[in-house]
């Protein structure tokens, strides 16, 4: 698994997430946290809520990367209006530059809406949609013993879905894929990588290939198995067992990421919107 890449495009589609009872409440307070978007020129852009200590650590990591001469530079945006309300599912799209994601919050942006246990959003024409995440206390916190399951159903007239950047080193923009994603600011790296690399995790290789507008499938990933996950730098949880153990025990945000098979958020789009994407997200002991 190589370095991850973020981004997702879906034209005018809809995604539905059904929440079922999950984990114990998150041991993470968001009241005093600052919404932050962390973006790097290697294609990553992620959102999290950072307390003062985490924000200070992120700033130091970004300064170190920018001064390293590696060719990769990063930036922090603390002006984002990302939702921090418990139980909200938030949709993030890339801005026109393709360098940073932003949440859909205004009514005109077609934000995610929740009715009962179901959350829905529309994929927008000419927008790259990166993430759908929640900080619902019933679904975050200590997930170290949990198994994640997501029943996914696509319905619509799309003939294909595609990613971008040749799918990473897959050398093709097909197929597109959706997979699990979670954030844990507590899991700062201690093994030589920039600290924030191990704060972000994707299920790998578990994903659902999105090949047409009418299909169904289930993805399952175990938080007990670090070998089923990789971090920002594409490193397996087996490579960073200490950080992974902290990450799964202190999950701040969880949800879905869209991209390809090698780069996990490269951007995905449906060739013929509207297209509906529905997801039943569950966590079990």
Secondary structure, DSSP 8 states (H G I E B T S, - for coil): --------B-SSEEEEEEE---S---S---TT-EEEEEEETTS-EEEEEE-HHHHHHHHHHHHHHHTTTSS--EEEE--------TT-EEEEEE-TTSS-EEE--SGGGT--EEETTEEEEE--TT-BEEEEEE--TTTSB--TT-EEEEEEEEEES-S-EE-SGGGTTTSSS--EEEEEEEE-TT----SSS-GGGGGEEEESS--EEE-SSSEEEEEEEETT-GGGEEETTS-BTTTTHHHHHHHHHSB-EEEEEEE-SSSTTS--EESSS-EEEEEEEEEE-
